[in-house]
Structures are given as C-alpha cells and as structure tokens.
C-alpha cells in the first residue's frame, strides 16, 4: 500500500469529526494597520477609526477579510496534527470561502476545524479537506467559513 493511501486509511475514522478549536487571538488596530501596510490595502474602513465610527454601521474600524483568513495558518497548527508519515504540507486552496461577518477592531477570533475528506492523489500525496470556521468572540455569526484544501506530502519510503 502507498504512503498516501496508508495515511487515508489510518485517518478515515476521523472524517466528519471536529479536530480542534484554537486559542483566541486579539485583532487590534495595530495588527490591522500592520496588515494594511504589508498588503498595501489602506482602505479607510480599516485604518481610520474616527471616520469608520462616523461613516460606517460598524462603530469603528474592521479587520480586512484577508487578515482574518490569514490567521487560519496559526489556528490550524494549534488544532490539526500532520498525517502519520507526512514530511510536509502545501496549501492547495479552497473549495468554498465566505466572509459572513465583519471583525471589529478589538475583537478576538479563533478557528474551529472539522475533517471533511481525504483523497490519495498519488502514491505520496494526500488531499485533505478541512471545514474551517473562524468565530468572533461573543457573536453568533462567524467571521468566515471555508472548505480548505491541504496537500500532505509523504516520502516514498514511508
């Protein structure tokens, strides 16, 4: 049996189960401003607290959607273990991604992950689909939901 198929078989019983919930992370104005600088996205709803308070329904600035999404990497490391025998993982993309609620500056968010599927793509590559929800503390509506794809790579000798 190939390393990828062996990993799929070992993990099959976890499909449909929650793999973990991360710690909370504070998204403060400093983080938002730093992200704006890195991405060159200086839209005022993110970086001008006075204007955002006066001219938006949000009561102040909000995090960039992509800032919230970028925290997924931190969250997944806290919640999802590498597959048995995995030598590395590669971000493969998303089947679905929806931004459901803005994240006001000063909010805390966390990630929640469920294993949706496993597919041996080659002898040494396994595609893993995770259901991901990034929650906002105190809000019934999450910041975002996604079906996130990751390719687990195995050594051919595994």
Residue pairs with C-beta under 8 A, 6 or more apart in sequence:
1 9
2 120
2 122
2 123
2 124
3 85
3 123
3 124
3 154
3 155
3 156
3 157
3 158
4 120
4 121
4 122
4 123
4 124
4 125
4 126
4 152
4 154
5 120
5 123
6 84
6 85
6 158
7 83
7 84
7 85
7 86
7 118
7 120
7 126
7 152
7 154
8 118
8 119
8 120
8 126
10 83
10 84
11 83
11 84
11 115
11 118
12 118
14 115
15 115
15 116
15 117
15 118
16 114
16 115
16 116
17 114
17 115
18 112
18 113
18 114
19 79
19 80
19 81
19 113
19 114
19 115
19 130
20 78
20 79
20 80
20 112
20 113
21 79
21 110
21 111
21 112
21 113
22 74
22 75
22 78
22 79
22 110
22 111
22 112
23 78
23 110
24 108
24 109
24 110
24 137
25 71
25 74
25 75
25 108
25 109
25 110
26 106
26 107
26 108
27 63
27 67
27 68
27 71
27 103
27 105
27 106
27 107
27 108
27 109
28 105
28 106
29 49
29 61
29 105
29 106
31 63
31 67
32 46
32 47
32 61
32 63
32 64
32 67
32 105
33 46
33 47
35 41
35 46
35 63
35 64
35 66
35 67
35 70
36 42
36 43
36 46
36 47
36 64
39 64
39 66
41 64
41 66
44 51
44 52
45 52
45 56
45 58
45 61
45 62
46 52
46 61
46 62
46 63
46 64
47 61
48 61
49 60
49 61
49 105
52 58
52 59
52 60
52 61
52 62
53 59
53 60
56 62
58 102
58 104
59 104
60 104
60 105
60 106
61 104
61 105
62 102
62 103
62 104
62 105
63 102
63 103
63 104
63 105
63 107
65 99
65 144
67 103
68 99
68 103
68 109
68 134
68 143
68 144
69 97
69 134
69 144
69 146
71 109
71 111
71 134
72 111
72 132
72 134
72 146
72 148
74 111
75 110
75 111
75 113
75 132
75 134
76 111
76 113
76 130
76 132
76 148
78 111
79 111
79 112
79 113
80 113
80 130
82 89
82 152
83 126
83 128
83 152
83 154
85 154
85 155
85 158
86 126
86 152
86 153
86 154
87 153
87 154
87 155
87 158
88 152
88 153
89 150
89 151
89 152
89 153
90 150
90 151
90 153
91 149
91 150
92 127
92 149
92 150
92 151
93 149
94 146
94 147
94 148
94 149
95 129
95 147
95 149
96 145
96 146
96 147
97 144
97 145
97 146
97 147
98 144
98 145
98 146
99 143
99 144
100 141
100 142
100 143
100 144
100 145
101 136
101 139
101 141
101 142
101 143
102 143
103 109
103 136
103 143
107 136
107 137
107 139
108 136
108 137
109 134
109 135
109 136
109 137
109 143
110 134
110 135
110 137
111 132
111 133
111 134
111 135
112 132
112 133
112 134
112 135
113 130
113 131
113 132
114 130
114 131
115 128
115 129
115 130
115 131
116 129
116 130
116 131
116 147
117 127
117 128
117 129
118 126
118 127
118 128
118 129
119 126
119 127
120 126
121 127
121 151
123 156
124 153
124 154
124 155
124 156
124 158
125 151
125 152
125 153
125 154
126 151
126 152
126 154
127 149
127 150
127 151
127 152
128 149
128 150
128 151
128 152
129 147
129 148
129 149
130 147
130 148
130 149
130 150
131 145
131 146
131 147
131 148
132 144
132 145
132 146
132 147
132 148
133 142
133 144
133 145
134 142
134 143
134 144
134 145
135 142
135 143
136 142
136 143
